[in-house]
Amino acid sequence: MADNAQSNNGFLYFLVGALLVAVIGFGIWYFAGQPSSAAGGDADLSISVSEDGVAVDTPDE
């Protein structure tokens, strides 16, 4: 009976790992297609994180 519980835990770990890989893969695929603000595109919102904290810049209109 203990072997059955271990195999169920193994399947659960496999399932969680597969979902994690799928989410990370989708995030890379989605954001790789987005134009970068460093590439000369005009960004509506700029967020930078440094040792001083988080800075959020919005365009002045």
C-alpha distance (Angstrom), angle and dihedral (degrees) to the residues before:
residue distance angle dihedral
M1 . . .
A2 3.80 . .
D3 3.81 89.7 .
N4 3.79 90.0 57.1
A5 3.81 91.9 53.9
Q6 3.80 91.1 49.3
S7 3.79 92.7 51.5
N8 3.80 89.7 49.6
N9 3.80 89.6 51.8
G10 3.79 90.1 48.9
F11 3.79 90.9 52.5
L12 3.80 90.4 48.0
Y13 3.81 91.2 52.2
F14 3.81 89.6 47.8
L15 3.81 91.3 50.5
V16 3.81 93.9 48.3
G17 3.81 90.8 46.6
A18 3.80 92.2 49.5
L19 3.80 91.4 50.1
L20 3.80 90.7 48.4
V21 3.80 91.8 51.3
A22 3.81 90.2 47.6
V23 3.82 93.1 51.5
I24 3.81 93.0 46.7
G25 3.80 91.0 46.5
F26 3.79 92.2 49.9
G27 3.81 91.0 48.4
I28 3.79 91.9 52.3
W29 3.81 91.4 46.1
Y30 3.82 92.5 47.8
F31 3.79 97.9 45.6
A32 3.82 94.9 40.9
G33 3.80 88.3 66.4
Q34 3.79 93.8 52.2
P35 3.82 118.4 97.1
S36 3.78 113.2 -113.7
S37 3.81 121.1 -127.8
A38 3.83 87.1 -131.6
A39 3.81 88.7 61.3
G40 3.80 90.9 68.3
G41 3.79 99.0 -94.5
D42 3.79 119.4 136.9
A43 3.78 109.4 -112.7
D44 3.79 121.1 -152.4
L45 3.77 91.0 -151.0
S46 3.78 132.2 22.5
I47 3.80 122.0 -163.6
S48 3.79 121.5 -175.7
V49 3.79 128.3 -179.6
S50 3.80 121.0 -159.2
E51 3.78 140.0 149.9
D52 3.82 88.2 -82.1
G53 3.80 92.4 58.2
V54 3.77 138.8 -99.3
A55 3.81 121.5 -34.6
V56 3.81 123.3 -165.3
D57 3.81 117.8 -167.1
T58 3.79 123.8 -170.9
P59 3.81 124.7 -171.1
D60 3.80 116.4 -95.5
E61 3.77 112.3 -122.9
